[in-house]
């Protein structure tokens, strides 16, 4: 886990990197896929080719004998709530970056995009219970506090319970929110509350994994494991190719099962490797979301 100096340095790095990305492209992408709660009438203007004829103000058009259309302003008032798993397995990294650090970097893209569009942001950290709740608010200092907490927070419990976290969030969030659920999803039996939450909020699950969990390599040694959440102990002989094959297949099956749950209920999700450049998966998410929006029009 990072020390205080490293945390402050990391927060600054994330702020600079994310600020640049948000300024260049993410803010516009964010604005285009996350719409406000509705629109309100603002004014009228002269009709232009390509305008929707349903927006024509027939009373003014008849009076002035020229076609005029109604102009609307979007009522945003959006809330971005980052719900992040802080159980023991998320503080793991076989490379230089732990899962929780990647989670903070990913969250920062959405948080700074929300900040630029004057939307509220909040944070919910969970294990098998609520570890920390920061209510939605606005402002740069508020966003930086969220990022600091995601990097520095020390949970009281090592276990995880996604179902309980979603129950708590549905009670805390009285209005619809953009709910970014970040976890390695090692927990099970959360499908029911994923469905319930998806109906109330714009739910975006993010599967964060470590390269080691997907691509176990052959080495002349035996690894002794102790599950930090369940205390279950096991060993893997990395010189045994058959053992590696079985382990990799089981882990791949677990991840595919999770992805199938999201696909079945048409929830847009992301899958991100700890330490990788998060730009590409997030851009792909925005592209896919835009395609779905256009398909509904």
Buried (B, 14 or more C-beta within 10 A) or exposed (E): EBEEEEBBEBBEEBBEBBBEBBEEBBBBBBBEBBBBEEEEEEEBEEBEEEBEEEBBBEEBBEEEEEBBBBEEEEEBEBBBBBBBBBBBBBBBBBEEBBBBBBBBBBBBBBBBBBBBBEBBBBBBBBBBBBBBBBEBBBEEEBBBBBBBBBBBBEBEBBBBBBBBBBBBBBEBBEEEBBBBBBBBBBBEEBBEBBBBBBEBBBBBBBBBBBBBBEEBEEEEEEEEEEBBBEEEEEEBBBEEEEBBEEBBEEBEEBBEEBBEBBEEEEBBBBBBBBBEEBEEBBBEBBEBBEEEEEEEE
